């Protein structure tokens, strides 16, 4: 009996102890973290909230990071990465792994800190090909000191818990794309040196132009690639102005005094290289392996139109109010005319023109300077392409046409018989002019007739320059 009572008493005592222990642990767990609890790779096992908070404050704090350049060290403060509060820790007492809220300004402050640092960045240069006058050679790259700020920011974010960490800035330089060891650059070097050894002749309207090494080298980029833009620039800026006639001044020998006069081209006479087509043709041929080539470039305009006007032309002499048509250097029509009225605004302007087109049975309509409107039917009309005030050519309103007026007076242009700039021609003579002329025919108008007239010119005046 006594043994039974002893065992019962022992069991009761053990039970009470267990319950008291469990209750005590529950009370303890309400103020202490669990066994093996961690946060930020730091153990807070069995610590109180206050103890854990103090410990984590030492881990989660602003840190100084040193960024080292070759000749200078920069310091930047990395803010605390997480928002740490006792209340947040208290809520997670039952957890073994504690989670913290990130500092919303963490990245923003790192970027702001970097923005204040002057790294004195210098862009690098790719390795490139350079023409020495005889061959191409590779010029080594110049290293870049431009910083990859995104990559550096990421690195600083990862260093948030390392005090006085030293980071070498050179690790974050953005490298140049092409180095002297680049295999493509080396291949292009060989191709470039083969290209400049080629014997290329350009045939432009039966004019032969040899492409020298310098010219061929100018077609290549510093990477050794053939550039259509560089080819186009050569054709446009160098070759075309040199050999074409489209933009060159024209020369004309006056049948009366035998002297040669130079006039500005109206940009409608002559020929020039058809740049876009010629660029593509030249580029495609240069890519071929043939070491010797003659390439005929396409042209615009009339290849027979030279800068010297010799055989076919119209000469209008404003001083004596006459018009002379020449074909094959022979005068085939000679007639009196009446030019524009006595005002610079209605002047028939001297200079170089060409017939734009021919039209029959039409009506000329417009308004005179005094506001008077006109509508004149004509049998024949040949408008002239002339140089406008902007230097370009277009139909400025001047033309040759028939007009039934009195042509006996050389001063008829000073009366209402004068036109609005056109060349009035007797009907019978105009019929002959019509027969002997064609679109594109040069028209040279001479004589400073309107120098003392009122008003202002609305078209460029070109009296010509005696050159021979």
C-alpha positions as CSV (number, residue, x, y, z in Angstrom):
1,X,0.0,0.0,0.0
2,X,2.7,2.4,1.0
3,X,4.5,1.6,-2.3
4,X,1.4,2.3,-4.3
5,X,0.9,5.7,-2.6
6,X,4.6,6.6,-3.2
7,X,4.3,6.0,-6.9
8,X,1.1,7.9,-7.1
9,X,2.7,10.8,-5.4
10,X,5.7,10.7,-7.7
11,X,3.5,10.6,-10.8
12,X,1.5,13.5,-9.5
13,X,4.6,15.5,-8.9
14,X,6.0,14.8,-12.3
15,X,2.8,15.8,-13.9
16,X,2.7,19.1,-12.1
17,X,6.3,19.7,-13.0
18,X,5.6,19.0,-16.7
19,X,2.6,21.3,-16.7
20,X,4.5,24.0,-14.9
21,X,7.4,23.6,-17.3
22,X,5.2,23.8,-20.4
23,X,3.4,26.8,-19.0
24,X,6.7,28.5,-18.1
25,X,8.0,27.8,-21.6
26,X,4.9,29.3,-23.1
27,X,5.3,32.4,-21.0
28,X,9.0,32.5,-21.9
29,X,8.2,32.1,-25.7
30,X,6.0,35.1,-25.5
31,X,9.1,37.3,-24.8
32,X,11.9,35.3,-26.5
33,X,12.6,34.2,-30.0
34,X,12.6,30.5,-30.8
35,X,15.6,28.3,-30.7
36,X,17.8,28.8,-33.8
37,X,15.8,31.9,-34.9
38,X,17.8,33.9,-37.5
39,X,17.5,37.2,-39.4
40,X,20.0,38.9,-41.8
41,X,22.2,35.8,-41.3
42,X,22.4,36.7,-37.6
43,X,21.3,34.4,-34.8
44,X,18.7,35.8,-32.4
45,X,18.1,32.5,-30.8
46,X,16.3,32.8,-27.4
47,X,16.8,36.5,-27.3
48,X,14.3,39.1,-26.3
49,X,12.9,41.6,-28.7
50,X,15.0,44.3,-27.2
51,X,18.1,42.2,-27.4
52,X,17.5,41.2,-31.0
53,X,16.7,44.8,-31.9
54,X,20.0,46.0,-30.5
55,X,22.0,43.3,-32.2
56,X,20.4,43.8,-35.6
57,X,20.8,47.6,-35.3
58,X,24.6,46.9,-35.5
59,X,24.1,44.8,-38.6
60,X,21.5,46.8,-40.4
61,X,23.2,50.2,-40.4
62,X,24.5,52.8,-42.9
63,X,28.0,51.7,-44.1
64,X,30.9,53.5,-45.8
65,X,32.1,51.9,-49.0
66,X,35.4,53.1,-50.7
67,X,35.5,53.3,-54.5
68,X,39.0,53.3,-55.7
69,X,40.3,54.8,-58.9
70,X,44.0,54.6,-59.8
71,X,44.7,58.1,-58.5
72,X,41.8,58.7,-56.2
73,X,39.5,57.1,-53.7
74,X,35.8,58.0,-53.4
75,X,33.6,57.3,-50.3
76,X,29.9,56.6,-50.5
77,X,27.5,55.9,-47.7
78,X,25.2,52.9,-48.2
79,X,22.0,53.4,-46.3
80,X,20.4,50.7,-44.0
81,X,18.9,48.2,-46.3
82,X,15.9,47.3,-44.1
83,X,13.3,49.1,-42.0
84,X,13.9,47.7,-38.5
85,X,11.3,48.2,-35.7
86,X,10.6,46.4,-32.4
87,X,7.0,46.0,-33.2
88,X,7.8,44.1,-36.4
89,X,10.1,41.8,-34.5
90,X,7.6,41.2,-31.8
91,X,5.0,40.1,-34.3
92,X,7.4,37.4,-35.5
93,X,8.4,36.0,-32.1
94,X,6.9,32.5,-33.0
95,X,9.0,32.3,-36.3
96,X,12.3,30.7,-36.7
97,X,13.1,32.8,-39.8
98,X,12.3,36.5,-39.4
99,X,11.5,38.7,-42.4
100,X,12.2,42.4,-42.6
101,X,10.7,45.1,-44.8
102,X,13.2,46.7,-47.2
103,X,14.0,50.4,-47.0
104,X,12.0,51.9,-49.9
105,X,14.7,54.6,-50.4
106,X,17.6,52.2,-50.4
107,X,18.4,52.2,-54.2
108,X,17.3,55.8,-54.6
109,X,19.9,57.0,-52.1
110,X,22.7,54.9,-53.6
111,X,22.0,56.4,-57.0
112,X,21.9,59.9,-55.5
113,X,25.2,59.3,-53.8
114,X,26.8,58.1,-57.0
115,X,25.5,61.1,-58.9
116,X,27.4,63.4,-56.6
117,X,30.7,61.6,-57.4
118,X,32.7,62.9,-60.4
119,X,34.6,59.9,-61.8
120,X,36.0,62.0,-64.6
121,X,34.9,59.5,-67.2
122,X,36.6,59.5,-70.6
123,X,35.1,57.6,-73.5
124,X,37.4,55.1,-75.1
125,X,38.0,54.6,-78.8
126,X,37.6,51.4,-80.8
127,X,40.6,49.9,-82.5
128,X,40.4,51.2,-86.1
129,X,41.9,51.1,-89.6
130,X,44.0,54.0,-90.6
131,X,45.3,54.7,-94.2
132,X,48.9,55.7,-94.2
133,X,49.0,56.8,-97.8
134,X,50.1,53.4,-99.0
135,X,48.4,50.8,-96.9
136,X,45.9,50.5,-94.1
137,X,47.1,49.6,-90.6
138,X,45.3,48.8,-87.3
139,X,45.4,51.6,-84.7
140,X,45.0,50.0,-81.2
141,X,42.0,50.8,-79.1
142,X,42.0,53.5,-76.4
143,X,40.5,52.1,-73.2
144,X,37.3,53.5,-71.8
145,X,36.9,55.0,-68.3
146,X,33.1,55.4,-68.7
147,X,31.5,53.7,-65.7
148,X,28.6,51.3,-66.0
149,X,26.5,53.0,-63.3
150,X,23.8,50.3,-63.3
151,X,26.4,47.6,-62.7
152,X,28.1,49.6,-60.0
153,X,24.8,50.4,-58.3
154,X,24.0,46.6,-58.2
155,X,27.4,45.9,-56.7
156,X,26.9,48.5,-54.0
157,X,23.6,47.1,-53.1
158,X,25.2,43.7,-52.5
159,X,27.9,45.3,-50.3
160,X,25.3,46.5,-47.8
161,X,26.8,44.6,-44.8
162,X,30.5,45.0,-45.4
163,X,32.0,48.0,-43.6
164,X,34.9,49.9,-45.4
165,X,34.8,47.6,-48.4
166,X,37.1,48.7,-51.2
167,X,35.7,48.5,-54.7
168,X,38.0,49.0,-57.7
169,X,36.3,51.4,-60.2
170,X,38.1,49.8,-63.1
171,X,35.9,46.7,-62.7
172,X,33.0,48.8,-63.9
173,X,34.4,50.5,-66.9
174,X,32.4,49.9,-70.1
175,X,34.9,48.4,-72.5
176,X,35.2,49.4,-76.1
177,X,33.6,47.1,-78.6
178,X,36.5,46.6,-81.0
179,X,40.1,45.8,-79.9
180,X,43.2,45.4,-82.0
181,X,42.8,41.6,-81.6
182,X,39.3,41.7,-83.1
183,X,39.2,39.0,-85.8
184,X,36.7,40.9,-88.0
185,X,38.8,44.0,-88.0
186,X,41.8,41.9,-89.1
187,X,39.8,40.4,-91.9
188,X,38.6,43.8,-93.0
189,X,42.2,45.0,-92.9
190,X,43.2,42.4,-95.6
191,X,40.1,43.3,-97.7
192,X,40.8,47.0,-97.4
193,X,44.4,46.7,-98.6
194,X,43.2,44.5,-101.5
195,X,40.6,47.1,-102.5
196,X,43.0,50.1,-102.7
197,X,45.3,48.0,-104.9
198,X,42.6,47.8,-107.6
199,X,42.8,49.7,-110.9
200,X,39.3,51.3,-111.2
201,X,38.5,53.6,-114.1
202,X,35.2,55.6,-114.1
203,X,33.7,56.4,-117.5
204,X,31.5,59.4,-117.2
205,X,30.1,60.7,-120.5
206,X,33.2,59.5,-122.2
207,X,35.5,61.1,-119.7
208,X,37.9,58.7,-117.9
209,X,38.6,59.2,-114.2
210,X,41.0,56.9,-112.4
211,X,40.3,56.2,-108.8
212,X,43.5,56.7,-106.8
213,X,44.4,54.8,-103.6
214,X,43.4,57.9,-101.7
215,X,40.0,58.0,-103.3
216,X,39.4,54.3,-102.8
217,X,40.6,54.5,-99.2
218,X,38.1,57.4,-98.6
219,X,35.2,54.9,-99.4
220,X,36.0,52.8,-96.3
221,X,35.0,53.4,-92.7
222,X,37.5,53.1,-89.8
223,X,36.2,49.5,-89.4
224,X,37.2,48.7,-92.9
225,X,33.7,48.5,-94.3
226,X,32.7,49.9,-97.7
227,X,30.4,52.9,-97.1
228,X,27.7,53.8,-99.6
229,X,27.5,57.2,-97.9
230,X,31.2,57.9,-98.4
231,X,30.9,56.8,-102.1
232,X,27.9,59.1,-102.5
233,X,29.7,62.0,-100.9
234,X,32.7,61.6,-103.3
235,X,30.4,61.5,-106.3
236,X,28.3,64.5,-105.1
237,X,30.9,66.8,-103.6
238,X,34.0,66.0,-105.7
239,X,33.5,64.2,-109.0
240,X,30.1,65.7,-110.1
241,X,31.1,69.3,-109.7
242,X,34.4,68.6,-111.4
243,X,33.2,67.0,-114.6
244,X,29.5,67.6,-115.1
245,X,28.1,70.7,-116.8
246,X,24.8,71.0,-115.0
247,X,26.0,73.5,-112.4
248,X,28.9,75.1,-114.4
249,X,28.6,78.6,-115.9
250,X,27.9,78.6,-119.6
251,X,29.9,80.4,-122.2
252,X,28.4,82.1,-125.3
253,X,30.0,84.0,-128.2
254,X,28.0,87.1,-129.2
255,X,27.5,87.0,-132.9
256,X,27.5,90.8,-133.0
257,X,30.9,91.6,-131.3
258,X,32.5,88.2,-131.4
259,X,33.3,88.3,-127.7
260,X,32.7,85.4,-125.3
261,X,30.4,86.0,-122.3
262,X,30.0,83.9,-119.2
263,X,26.5,83.4,-117.6
264,X,25.2,81.6,-114.6
265,X,23.6,78.3,-115.5
266,X,19.9,78.2,-115.0
267,X,20.2,74.6,-113.5
268,X,18.4,73.2,-116.5
269,X,21.2,73.0,-119.0
270,X,23.8,70.3,-119.3
271,X,24.1,66.9,-117.5
272,X,25.3,65.5,-114.3
273,X,25.9,62.1,-112.6
274,X,22.8,60.2,-111.6
275,X,24.0,60.0,-108.0
276,X,21.8,57.4,-106.4
277,X,22.2,54.9,-109.3
278,X,25.9,55.6,-109.7
279,X,26.5,55.0,-106.0
280,X,24.9,51.6,-106.0
281,X,26.7,50.6,-109.2
282,X,30.1,51.7,-108.0
283,X,29.6,50.0,-104.6
284,X,28.5,46.7,-106.2
285,X,31.5,46.7,-108.6
286,X,34.0,47.5,-105.9
287,X,32.8,44.4,-104.0
288,X,33.7,42.2,-106.9
289,X,37.1,40.4,-106.9
290,X,38.1,41.8,-110.3
291,X,41.4,43.8,-109.8
292,X,40.8,45.9,-112.9
293,X,37.5,47.5,-113.9
294,X,36.1,50.2,-116.1
295,X,32.7,51.3,-114.7
296,X,30.4,53.5,-116.8
297,X,28.3,55.7,-114.5
298,X,24.8,56.7,-115.4
299,X,24.0,60.4,-116.0
300,X,21.0,62.7,-116.0
301,X,20.4,65.4,-118.7
302,X,21.7,65.7,-122.2
303,X,25.3,64.4,-122.5
304,X,25.7,66.7,-125.6
305,X,25.0,69.9,-123.7
306,X,28.5,71.4,-123.1
307,X,29.3,74.6,-121.2
308,X,30.1,76.3,-124.5
309,X,26.9,77.4,-126.4
310,X,27.9,77.4,-130.1
311,X,25.4,76.1,-132.7
312,X,21.8,76.2,-131.6
313,X,20.5,79.2,-129.5
314,X,18.2,82.2,-129.4
315,X,19.7,85.6,-128.8
316,X,17.4,88.3,-127.5
317,X,18.9,91.8,-127.6
318,X,16.9,94.0,-125.3
319,X,18.7,97.2,-126.3
320,X,17.6,97.1,-130.0
321,X,14.5,94.9,-129.2
322,X,15.4,92.1,-131.5
323,X,15.4,88.3,-131.4
324,X,17.7,86.0,-133.4
325,X,17.4,82.3,-133.8
326,X,20.5,80.3,-134.7
327,X,20.6,76.7,-135.8
328,X,23.9,75.0,-136.7
329,X,25.6,78.3,-136.0
330,X,23.5,80.0,-138.8
331,X,20.9,82.7,-138.2
332,X,17.5,81.3,-139.4
333,X,15.1,83.9,-137.9
334,X,15.6,87.6,-137.1
335,X,12.7,89.7,-135.9
336,X,11.7,92.7,-133.8
337,X,10.2,92.0,-130.4
338,X,8.6,94.0,-127.5
339,X,9.9,93.1,-124.1
340,X,8.5,93.7,-120.6
341,X,7.1,97.1,-119.6
342,X,9.1,99.9,-118.2
343,X,9.3,98.7,-114.6
344,X,11.8,96.3,-112.9
345,X,8.8,94.3,-111.7
346,X,7.7,93.5,-115.3
347,X,11.2,93.4,-116.8
348,X,12.4,90.8,-119.3
349,X,15.5,90.0,-117.3
350,X,18.8,89.4,-119.0
351,X,20.7,86.1,-118.4
352,X,20.8,82.5,-119.5
353,X,17.5,80.6,-120.0
354,X,16.2,77.6,-121.8
355,X,12.9,76.8,-123.5
356,X,11.0,74.6,-121.0
357,X,8.3,73.3,-123.4
358,X,6.1,74.4,-126.3
359,X,2.4,74.9,-126.3
360,X,-0.2,76.0,-128.9
361,X,-3.6,77.6,-128.8
362,X,-3.4,78.6,-125.1
363,X,-4.4,81.6,-123.0
364,X,-2.0,83.7,-120.9
365,X,-3.7,85.1,-117.8
366,X,-2.3,87.2,-115.0
367,X,-2.3,90.6,-113.3
368,X,-0.2,93.7,-114.1
369,X,1.5,95.7,-111.4
370,X,-1.3,98.3,-111.5
371,X,-3.8,95.5,-110.7
372,X,-5.1,95.3,-114.2
373,X,-5.9,91.7,-115.1
374,X,-5.3,90.2,-118.5
375,X,-6.3,87.2,-120.5
376,X,-4.6,87.0,-123.8
377,X,-5.1,84.1,-126.3
378,X,-1.9,83.1,-128.2
379,X,-1.2,80.7,-131.0
380,X,2.3,79.8,-129.8
381,X,3.8,79.9,-126.4
382,X,7.3,78.9,-125.3
383,X,7.9,79.5,-121.6
384,X,11.5,79.8,-120.4
385,X,13.2,78.0,-117.5
386,X,15.0,80.7,-115.6
387,X,17.0,81.2,-112.4
388,X,14.7,82.3,-109.6
389,X,15.4,84.6,-106.7
390,X,16.4,81.5,-104.6
391,X,19.0,80.5,-107.1
392,X,17.0,77.5,-108.3
393,X,15.4,77.2,-111.7
394,X,11.8,77.1,-112.6
395,X,9.3,78.8,-114.9
396,X,9.4,82.4,-113.7
397,X,6.6,83.6,-116.0
398,X,8.8,84.7,-118.9
399,X,8.1,83.2,-122.3
400,X,8.2,83.8,-126.0
401,X,4.8,84.1,-127.7
402,X,3.0,85.8,-130.6
403,X,1.3,89.1,-130.1
404,X,-0.4,91.4,-132.7
405,X,1.1,94.7,-131.8
406,X,2.9,97.6,-133.5
407,X,6.6,96.7,-133.6
408,X,7.8,99.8,-135.5
409,X,9.1,101.6,-132.4
410,X,12.1,100.4,-130.5
411,X,10.7,102.1,-127.4
412,X,7.3,100.2,-127.5
413,X,8.3,98.4,-124.3
414,X,7.9,101.8,-122.5
415,X,4.2,102.0,-123.4
416,X,1.2,99.7,-122.7
417,X,2.5,97.6,-125.6
418,X,5.1,96.2,-123.2
419,X,4.4,92.8,-121.7
420,X,4.4,91.5,-118.1
421,X,7.9,90.2,-118.8
422,X,7.4,88.0,-121.8
423,X,8.9,88.5,-125.3
424,X,6.1,89.6,-127.6
425,X,6.8,88.5,-131.2
426,X,5.1,89.3,-134.5
427,X,2.7,86.4,-135.4
428,X,4.4,85.6,-138.7
429,X,7.9,85.7,-137.2
430,X,6.6,83.6,-134.2
431,X,5.5,80.9,-136.6
432,X,9.1,80.7,-137.9
433,X,10.5,80.7,-134.4
434,X,8.1,77.9,-133.5
435,X,9.4,75.8,-136.4
436,X,13.1,76.4,-135.6
437,X,13.1,75.9,-131.8
438,X,12.7,73.0,-129.4
439,X,12.5,72.4,-125.6
440,X,15.9,72.8,-124.0
441,X,17.2,75.3,-126.5
442,X,19.4,77.9,-124.9
443,X,18.0,81.5,-124.8
444,X,20.5,84.3,-124.1
445,X,19.0,87.6,-123.2
446,X,21.4,90.6,-123.2
447,X,21.2,94.3,-122.5
448,X,20.9,96.4,-119.3
449,X,17.6,97.9,-120.5
450,X,15.8,98.4,-117.2
451,X,18.6,100.0,-115.1
452,X,16.7,103.3,-114.9
453,X,13.2,101.8,-114.6
454,X,11.2,102.2,-111.4
455,X,10.4,99.4,-109.0
456,X,12.5,96.4,-108.0
457,X,13.5,93.3,-109.8
458,X,11.7,90.1,-108.8
459,X,14.2,87.8,-110.7
460,X,18.0,87.7,-110.7
461,X,19.7,89.9,-113.3
462,X,22.7,88.4,-115.1
463,X,24.3,90.7,-117.7
464,X,27.1,88.2,-118.3
465,X,30.9,88.7,-117.9
466,X,33.2,89.1,-120.8
467,X,35.8,86.4,-120.6
468,X,37.3,86.4,-124.1
